Amino acid sequence: MPRAMHNITDPLAAVRDLRAQVAAEGRTTYRRWRPAIGRAGFAASALNLAHYIAVRHHDLRPLQRVLMRYGVSSLGRLEGRVLVTLDAVANVLAHETNKRVWPPSVRRFFRGEDRLRANAATLFGKAPDGRAVRILVTLGAEAATDPGYVRQLADAGADAVRINCAHDDATVWAAMIASTRAASAATGRPLRVLMDIAGPKIRTGALRRPDDNRRMQPGDTLVLLPDAGLLDAPDLTGFRVVCEPGSVLASIAVGAEVALDDGKLGGVVESLRPDCGVVMRVQRTKFGGVKLKPEKGVNFPGSDLHLDPLTAKDLADLDFVAAHADLIGYSFVQRPDDVTRLQAELAARRPKDWAKIGLIAKIETLHAVQNLPDIIVRAAGRQPFGVMIARGDLAVEIGFARLAEMQEEILWLCEAAQVPVVWATQVLEEMVKSGLPTRGEMTDAAMSSRAECVMLNKGPNVADAVTALDALLRRMAEHQNKKTSRMRVLHAW
């Protein structure tokens, strides 16, 4: 329950009381997490994360207003150093009231930033000179056949490559990795390899329309079916589509939200059929309606689908991935036990050193957001760990209106845990496709400088996009570090 601070007459006492409460609450949370932490280096980060969660249970706005009058820097940049920031604020207030207190040492105050930099280097390698944010590029199929393709990316400024295991096979992946290692050797740039296991994908299958040219509009009904054999049932008319895998429909209740085709069509479940079909009422579509097609994504925001995040294909792919990847991307992770499951599979394949493999959890559902602190502890407590803000699916799951807010909160939480973040989905997408960026995506790319890594998707102009992003991130590094403005000299005036 959020707690507000009102009628502050003694700001020093208020800060000291806040610190005491945060320390006590953080200690309680940390003790719950402690059994999951096997890496000694993560213990202090977990404790700071516990303190951050505790301090964000308080409404600090009244205190912030009071501190402004004293010329004290706000508490808005305490993510990586919660208790020591409160100590520093108390020290300034103590001086103002002639109650001398020694300030925190430089080493103690900036220790959280040092840990985050070290963790990012462990995952992605040493940062290039002049740029702390790494660039991760998804490889296209040409990386397997054209030796110069990855070399071009490396020359442009790429720091790591991503192989999407939802496509191709081990033979192609091996060729991609060989091209990457060769490019790394030729350029002297240590290119890390992230292999992204596919995870369960919920898709539309076969479908029926009342008319081939008919587009779905708000007010229409759509029946989601678990099996193609039900498409032509005599009691069904209108729009029908198979949901794959059909087993997820058994977990859907009346009133549940449904989104299809990256959110282009959305609605609410009105009723359930005895054959496990789900009848939804369309509430929104893009302008002009949507012509539903097979192989489009299906999301059930807020519903617990009880899906195993490791499919049979993932387990087969993991044999290759565990042997060749520097980093593993984990799709559809939603709870701490999902992390434990993957770690057990890695331990079975590489019993001696599985904990050296970096793990990147893709945060793409509401449940993943809600469970993120425990996911972080369970993962980073055992192996090098980072979080990917998978903004495509996450936007569909939590709503486009909340995405900007949520990506900020994830950045803050991960900074508190000193865990690196990958900013992903549609970064410079138009430039990658057509060669020219839009104004909006350049602004988005500039905002990505607050993460530790930015991901570009594959496309015909991706090398040019890497060059542009490299230059942009270098310029932004002179202005901004996380939430802190660096106040560089302005040359425009």
N, C-alpha and C positions, 0 to 999 in steps of 0.2 A: 504494500500500500504506500503510494507516494506520501512524503511528509513535507509540509511547507514550513518555512521559517518566517515568523511574523514578529513585528514590534521589537526589532533588534535595537537595543539601547547600548549594549556593550559588545562591539564587533569582535574584540579579541576573545572574550568569553564564548561568543557564538562559534567562532572558528575552532577554539579548543574543544568545545563540546561536540561539534561536528566531527572533529578528528577522532575523538574517543569513541563515538558511536560507529564510525566507519571502520575503525580498527577492530572493534569487537565483532561487528557483523561480518567483516571480511574474514576474520579468524575462524568463525563458525563455518562459513562456506568452504574455506580452504581445507579444514579438517575433513569435510565430506569428500572433497576431491582427492585428498592426499594418497589414498590407496591406489589410485589410477596413475600416479606419477612415478615413472621409473627412471626418467632422465633427470639427473640432479640439476642440470642447467636450466630446466624449465620451472623448477619449484618457485623461485622468486617471481617469475613472470605470472604464474598461476595465482600467487598471493596478491600481486598488483591487480590482476583481473578481478579477483574477489573484492578487493577494495573499491574498484571502479564500479562494479555492480551495486555495491552498498551505497556509494556516494550518489549514484544516479537514482536511488530510491528517495532522495530528498529533493524538494523543489528549491533550487539554489538562487532563484531569481531575486528574492528580496535581499539576500546577502550580497549578491553581485552589485546591486544598486548602492548599498552602503559602502562597499569597498571602493567603488568608483570615486566617491568623495574624498577618499584618502590617497587617491592616485595609485592605488594598488592594482597590479595586473589582475585581470579577471581569472576565475577558475575554469574558464572555457578551454584551457589547453593542458589539463592535468592528466589526460588519458594514460600516458606512459609512466607517470610518477605521481600517484595519488597522494599518499601520505606525506611525501617530502614537499609537495606543492602546498599542502595545508600548513606544514611546518614553516615554509618560507613566507607565506602570507601572515601567519601568526608572528613571525619575527619582525616584519615591517610594522605591524600594528603595535607590537611591544615597544619598538623604538619610538613610535608616535606618542605612546603613553609613558615613556621613560621607564619601561620595564625591560631591561636589556636581556636579549636572548641571542645566542650565537646562530648565525645562518647555516643552512646545510652546506656541506662542501661541494665544490664543482663536480667532483667524481660521483658523489651520491646523487646530486640533483639530476645529472644527465645519464645516469646508469641505464635507465630504461631505453633511451635512444640508442645507446651502444649495443644493447642486447638485440634490439630490432634490426639494426644494421648487420650484426653478426649472423642472425637467423636468416636474413635475406641472402647473405653471401653463402651460407651453407646450402640453401635451396638452389639459387640461381647462379652462383659463382660471383667472383669479384666484379663490382660495378665498374663500368668504363669511366675514365676520367671525365669530369664535368657533368656527369649524369648519374644520379643514384637510382633512377627507375629503370628496370630492365624492360626489354622488348621481346615478347614471345610471339612467334609466327606459326600459324597452322600450315602444315605442308600440304601442297597439292600433289596429285599423282605424278606430276612431272619430276618431282624430287627423286623418284625411284629410277628414272631413265636418263635424266639430264644431269651430269656431274656438275655443271656450272650453275645450276638453279640455286642450290643452297649456298654456294660460294657468293653469288650475287646478293643474297639476303645478308650474309655475314659482312660483306663489304659495305652494305648500306647501314649496318648498325644493329642487326639482330643479335640477341644474347642467348636465346633459347628457341627450340622448335617444338611444335606439338604434332603428334600423330594421333589422329582420331581412329580408334579401333573399331568404330561402327562401320568403317569402310575398308576395303581391300583385305589383305591377308598377311600371314607371317612372311611370305616371300617378298612381298612389296615393302612391308615394314623394314625388313632387314636391309633392303636396298636403300631405303630412305635414310636409315641410320648410318649406313656405310658412306653415303654422300655427305651426311652431316659431320661425321668424324673426319672425312677428308677435307671438307671446307674449314673445319676447326684447325687442323694441322697446317693448312696452307696459309691461313690468315693470322694464326696465333691467337684467335679468339676462342675461349672455352665455351662451346655451344652445348648447353644442357638439353637433354631429350626428355620431354614429357610425353608419356603415352596415356591416352585418355580412354579407359575402359567404358564401354557403351552404356551399361546399365539397362534397366527395363524401359522400353519405349512404348507408350500408349498411343496407338495410331488408329485412324479410320481405315476400314477395309472395304469390302464390296458394299455397294449402296443401291438404293432405288429412289427415283424421283417421280413425282406425279407427271412431270413433263421434262424432257431432256434440257430444255432451255430455261426452266424455272429456277430462279434464284430464291434462296431463303431470305425471308424478311421478318422483322419483329412481329410477333403474334403467331407465327407458324409453330407447329409442333414437330419434333424430331424424335423418332424412336431409336434408341441405341440398343443393339442386340448382341448377345454373346456368341452367336453362331450364324454362319451364312445360310444354313438350312432354314432359318426362321424368316429370311427376308421376304419370302413369298407366301407367308401364312395368310390364310383367307380372311382373317379379321384385321389385317393391317392395310392401311392406305396412307397416302401422303409420303413424307420423307422418312426413309429408313436407312440406317447405316450400321455396319458391324463394327464393334469396338474390339480392338486386339491389344492385349489379351482380354478375352471375355470375362475372365475370373474377377476382374476389378469391379464389375457391375454389382456383384454380390455385396460389396462394401458401401454402396451408395444409398443414401436415405432421401426421402422426400424433403425438398427444400434445399438440397445441395446445389452448389453452383457448378456449372459446366462451361468450359471454354474450348473452342475448336479453332484450328488453323491459326495459331499464334494470337488468339484473342480476337480474330476478325469476326467471330460469331460467339455469342454468349447467352446464357439463359439459366433457368432454374428447373430442377426436377419437380414435375407435378405429380407423377404417380409411378408405381412399380408394377410391372407385369408378372403374372405367375411364372412365366418362363424365364424370369430374371432379366427381362428387358427393362429399360429405363425410358420413361417418356418425359422429355423436357420441353418447356415452352421457351421459344426464342425471345429474348428481350432486347438484344442489341446486335447490330451488324454494321459493317462499314457502309458508307453511303452507296446506295444502289443495290444493296443486298450481297449475298455470298453464294456462289455456285460451289457447293460442297463436292470435294473430290476424295478419292482414296489416298492413303499415305500422308494424311495431314494429322498433326498433333492433337491430342485430346488431353485436357487438364481438368481436374476436379479440385479446385482451390478449397483448402480447408478440410477435405475428406481424408481420412486415414485409409489408404488403399491396401495396407498390409502386404505390400510388395517386397520381395526379397531384392535388395539392391544389387546382388550378384546373380546374374542369370547363368544358365549353363554355358552360353557362349563366353561370358566374362571369365568363368572359371577355366575354360579351355585357353582363352587368350592370355590369362594371367601367367601361364607357364612361360610364354615368350616374354611377356612384359617384365616379370620379375627378374629375368635373366639379362635383359638388355636396357631397360629404362633407367634414367637417373631419377625421374619423378613419375609418380602415378597420379593421374587425375581420376577422382572417384565421383561418378555421377550418381544422382538420386540418393545421396546420403541424407538421412533425416533424423537419426537419433544416435546416441553414443554407442549403442550395441551394434549398429552398422559398422562403426569403426573397428570395434573389437573383432567382428566377423572377418573383415578384410585383413587385419593384422594377423589373425590366426592362419589364414590362407597363405599369406606371405611367409610366415614362420615355417609353414610346412614345406615351402619351396626353397627357401634360403635360410635354414635354421641358424646358421652362424652369424649372419650379418644383415638380416632383413631390416633391422631397426636403423640401418644407414640409408635406406631408400627414402627419398622425400615423398610425402603424401600431400596432395592438393585436394581438398574437399570442395566440391561444387555446391554452392548454396543456391538452390533453385526452387524451394518450396517453403510454404508457411511453417511447416513442422521443423524444417531445418533451421529457419530463423529463430523460432522459439527455443530450440534445443542447442543453439550455437555455443553458449558457454561450456556446456558439458561435452559437446563434440570436440571443441578445442582442447579441453583438458585431456580427454580420452586419447586423442591423437597425438598432440604435442608432448604429452606425458611419456610417450614411448618412442617417437621418431621425429625427424625434421618435418615441419608441417607448415602449410599455408592454406589460405582460404581464397577461392575464386568466387567473385560475385557474378553469377551466371544470370545476367540481367534480362535475357530473353524470356526464359521460363519463369523467372522470378517476377517479372512484370505481369505476366498472365496470372500467376498464382495470387499475388497480393493486390493487383490492380495497378494500372499504369500511373494513376495519380499518386500512389504511395511509393513508387520505385525510387524517386530522387531522395525522399526522406529516408527510406530504408537503407539505401547504399551508403548514406552518411553514417547511420547508426552502426552498420557493420564495420565500416572503416574505424570508427571510434573504439568499438569493442575489441577489434583485433589489435589496434595500437595499444590498448590497455593490457592485452595478453602478450604484447611484443611478438605477434605473429604476422608474417608478411601477407599481403593481399594482392591478388591478381584482378585487375579491372578488365572485364571481358564483355563481349557481345557488341557487334556493330560499330566498333571503333574505326573511324575513317572509312566506313563501309562504301560510301559512294566513290571515294578516291580509289579504293582497291578495285572497284568494278569498272569505273569509267575514266579514271585518271585525274579527276578534279574533285576536291572536297566541297562539301556544303559549308556554309558559315556556321550552322548549328553544330555540326560534328567537329569542327575545329575547336569550338568552345568546350565541347564534351571531352575532346582529347586533352585539352589544357587542364581540365579538372582531374583527369586521370593521373596527373603528376603527384597526387597525394597517396597513391598506392605504391607498392614496391615493384610491381610488374604490370605491363599493359599488353593485352593480347590482340593481335590482328588476325583476321580470318584470311583464308586463301583467296586468290583472285588474280587476274591478269596484270594488275599494276601494283602488286603488294610490295615489291622492292622499292618503288617510288614512295609508297606510303610509309615504309620503314624509314627512309631518308627524311621525309617530312616530320614524322613523329620524333625521330632522334633530335632534330633541330629544335622542335617545339619544346620537348622535355628539357633540353639544355637551357633554353631561355627561361622556362618556368622555374627551374632550379634556383635561378638567381633571385626570384621573387617570393617563392613559397616553399615552406617545409611543413607538410601535413597541414595543420590549421594555423600555423604561425607565419605571418608576413615577415619577410626579411628586411624590408625597407631599403632596397637598393636605390642608389641615386637614380632619379628619373631624368631621362635625356630628352623627352618630348617637349619639355617646357623650360 
